[in-house]
Amino acid sequence: MKLHDLHNTVKRPARKRVGRGDASGQGRTAGRGEKGAAARSGFAWRPHYEGGQMPLFRRMPKRGFTNPNHQEFTVVNVGALEKHFEAGAEVSATVLGTKGLIGRLESAGLKILGDGALTKAVNVKAQKFSATARQKIEAAGGTCVIVGA
């Protein structure tokens, strides 16, 4: 194989060569129409501009609102604690992160939810616990410690 044998395997459309004479179909004004800002160099259409028609984002109705007091928690179920921890283990956000059970910790912290069964006594440190999660952890002989967010 030589350099002249190389070619792209991905088909790409040919570049539009404008301003190469009237016979090319893109001569004279080079597809920019007549005078005006759009015919000048350096002009750029605003994103989503629809030629003066009411833009789509203004035609759509407004719905709902963003609650400024909303808190996002990273959640873990007690079933995951049963599966990944031994009896008497200390469970915290850092330990869950090193085991790969959680990714990025949300702004409000860690919340333990009650889905699944728990038979081992584990000591859990989190920002929040659901009522069923607290009940299952304490019924198995573990402890629930609320840490500051």
FENTA-V354352 format. One record per run of one state. SS is the DSSP state (~ for helix, > for strand, _ for the rest). FROM is the first residue (numbers start at 1). TO is the last residue. If there is no record, write none. Layout:
ss:SS from:FROM to:TO
ss:SS from:FROM to:TO
This chain:
ss:_ from:1 to:2
ss:~ from:3 to:5
ss:_ from:6 to:21
ss:~ from:22 to:24
ss:_ from:25 to:36
ss:~ from:37 to:39
ss:_ from:40 to:55
ss:~ from:56 to:59
ss:_ from:60 to:73
ss:> from:74 to:77
ss:~ from:78 to:84
ss:_ from:85 to:89
ss:> from:90 to:91
ss:_ from:92 to:92
ss:~ from:93 to:99
ss:_ from:100 to:109
ss:> from:110 to:113
ss:_ from:114 to:122
ss:> from:123 to:126
ss:_ from:127 to:127
ss:> from:128 to:129
ss:_ from:130 to:130
ss:~ from:131 to:139
ss:_ from:140 to:142
ss:> from:143 to:146
ss:_ from:147 to:149
